[in-house]
Amino acid sequence: MMDYRELEERLESMPGNISFYYRNLATGEEFSYRDGEKLMAASVIKLYVMAAAFARIADGRLDPEQMIVTGRADFVPSCGAVAYLHEGLQVTVLDLITLMIIFSDNTATNILIDLIGIDEINEEIRRLGFRDTWLRRKMFDAEKSRRGIQNLITAGEVGRFFQELYEKNLVDEASSEKMLAILKDQQLNGKIPFYLKALAEEPDIAHKTGEDTGITHDVGIVYGKEPFIVCFCGNETDTPRFERFMAEISLELYQNTLS
């Protein structure tokens, strides 16, 4: 059985603002550490943009096959692929959602935010029952970031987001299944999955990372013998150290479900 007192001590030893949430989805066993603290979201906020998009798809306000033509004004640097391809690329709304999640594509995210609207996304976040999660700016908006306008999450609410997904209650059953399928195709696998992907059984992992200067997160579901949610969130931390910790703890939690 996992020694949660030792785990708490290890979390406390991490520099910066650290939050953690764990729930065994088979047994209901749960452990959290500062999981209600509001933290800068980095790319984890893209989970909620995805949910808002699927809510609009579900009620017919958004067509997943709608074709979007990218322009140079859309391009922002860093994560993703769209900004490095040719101007005038034609992609569907569903393509943009997929790119936003599996490659954490900032350009795809900003196009979706413009398509839906920041206020409308926040309204959907509230409708889904999340009170401490906020989309306050687009990706790579350096001017707003300098003014302290940041997107916010908590580890506890992200954990509940994944529980709703797992139970097929986020938006609706079909939307939950599609979102989980996209998350299982995640290509950024250096944190939670780092050791798990090397196992012979290679469990499915539906997850989303987030990174920025001094910020590193990874949150999701590990599908083992007993599937579990695990959410690591860190601000103002030693990112390489915390990411090694994510990989080690994820493996230990997985091994714990096998014993």
N, C-alpha and C positions, 0 to 999 in steps of 0.2 A: 504494500500500500504506500502511496506517495506520502512523504513526510512534509506536510504543508507548513509546519513551523520552520523547518529548514529552508523550504522554498521562499517563505517570507523573508528570512534572513538574507538569502541570496538576492532577492529583489531589492531589499534595503541597501545592499552593498553597491548597487548600480548607481552611477552618478546621474544627476539631473532629475527631471520629473518623470517618474516611471509609473505606469498603470498596467494592471494585468487582470484578465478574467478567464476562468476555466469552468466548463460544465461538461460532465460526462452525460451524453444524450441517452445512454442506455439505463443508467442508474439514477440520474439526477444529482449525483455528487457534484459539489460546486465549491470553488475557492476564488476569492478575489482580493486584489490589493489596490487600494485607492482607485477603484474602478469608476467612481463618479466624478473624478477630477476632469475638468474641461481642458483639453489639449489642442494645440494646433494640429490640424488634420492631415496636412500634406495630401497625398493621393488617395487616402482612405475615404475622403469625401466623395470620391467617384462612385462608391457603392450606392450612395443615396441619389446621385444623378441617374444612375442606372434604374433604380427603383421608380423614380419619378417618370422616367421615359416609359417603362413597362406599364405603369399605371395609365398613362395616356394611350398606349397601344391597346390596353385591355378595354378601355371605354370608347375606342374609335377616334380619339382626337389626334392620334399620331399613327402614320402608316409606316410599319417597319421596312417596307420596300420602297419608300419614298427616296428618290435619287437626289443626292446633294453633290453639287459641284464645288470643289475646294478652290479658294483663291489665295493669292499671296498674303492678303490682309488677314487671313485666318491663321497663318503659320506662327507658332511659337516654338522656341527651342526646347531642348532637353528630351524628356521621355517621349518615346513613340517613334512612328515611322512616317506619318503623313507629311510632316514639314520637310522631309528629306526627299519626297517624291515630286513629280512634276505638278505645276499649277494646272488646274482644270481637271484633276482626278475626280472621277465619278464613283461615289460610294453610297450605299444605302444607309438609312438610319440604323438598321441592325448591325451593319458593318462598323459604324462609328461606335456603337455601344461595345461591340466585341473588342475593337482596337483600344478603347478607353480602359477596358478591364485587363485584357491579357498582356498588353504592352504598356499600359498606363499612359496612353497617348494623350498628351496635353492639348494638341490641336483638335483632335476628335472630341475631347471633353468640352472645349470652349465652343465648338460648333453646336454641340447638343445643348449647352447652357443657353446660347443665343436662341436656339430653336424653341426651347421650352420657356425660358425666362427664370431669372434668379428668384423672384418673388413666388412664382408658381411652384418651383422646386421646393422652396421652404414650406409652402402651404401643404405640399404633398408629404414632406417629412413630418409635419405636425399631424396630418391626417393619419399617418401610419403609426403615430403614437410616440414619436421621438421628440423630447422636449429640450434636450441640451445639445443637439446637433444642428449646426448652422452652416449653410453655404452663403458666404458673405462677399466673395469675389471670384473671378475666373482664375484659371491657372496662369502662372507666370505674370501676374499683374504686380510688377515690382513697385509701382507707385503706391498702390493701396497697401501692399505689404509693409513698405517703409512707414506708412501712417498707422500701422498696427491693426489693420483690418485683416483678420485671419478667419479661415474656415475652422470650425470647431467640432470635435467629437469627444465622446467618452468611451472608455473600454467597455463599460457595462452596457451602454446602448448598442455598441457594435456587436457585443455578444448576443443581445436580444434580437438584433437584425438577423444574425445567422440562425438563431433558434426559430424565428418566424419562417425563414427560408427552408430550414430542415423540415419543419412541420407543414410546409406547403401553404402557409397562411400569409405570406408577404405578397400583397396585391391580390393574387388568386393562385390556384394550384398550378395552372399552366405556366403562368409568369414565373412562379417560384422555381419550377423545374427548368425553365429555360435559363434563368439567372444562375442557378447552380451549375448547369452544363457549361456556361461560359466561364464561370469561376474555376471549374476543374481544368480548363484549358490554359490556366495561368502560365505564362512563360518566364516570369521573374521568380526564381525558385531558390534563392540563396539564403533564406532565413528559416521559416518553419520547415520547409521540405528538405533542407540541405542534407541531413543524414537519412531522413525517411525515404528519399528517392533512391538511396543506395541499397535499401533492403531488398531481399529477393522478392518479397510480396509486393513491394512498392505501392503502398496504399494510395487511394485517391485523396486529393487534397483540394478543397474549394477555398481559395483564399485571395486576399488583396493586400499588397504592400503599399507603403508610403515612405517617401524619402525627401529630405531637404537638409539644409545646413543644420547640423545638430539634432535632426529629427529622423527617427526611424521607427516604423511600425510594420507589423504583419499580423493579420487577423483572418480567422477562417475556421473551417471544419476539417478535421482529419478523420477519414473513414477507416477505422480499424475494426478489430473484433467488437469493440465498444466505441462507436464514433463519439468524438468530443469536439467542443468548441474551444479554441484558445485564441486569446487576443493579447498581443504585446504592443504597448504604446509607449513611446519615449520621446520627450522633448528635452533639449539642452543636455543631451547625453553624449557619451563616448560611443559613437555609432558602431564602429567595428566590434567593440567589446560587447555591446548589447545585442548585436546580431549573432555573435557566437553563442551568447546565452540563449537566444531564441531557439537556435538549432539544437542545442544540448537539452533544453527543457522539453522541447517538443518530442524529441526521441524518448526521453525519460517518461513522459506522460503516455506515449504510445506503448512503451514496454510495460508500464504499469497496468494497462488494460488487458495485457496478455497473461498476467500472473494470476 
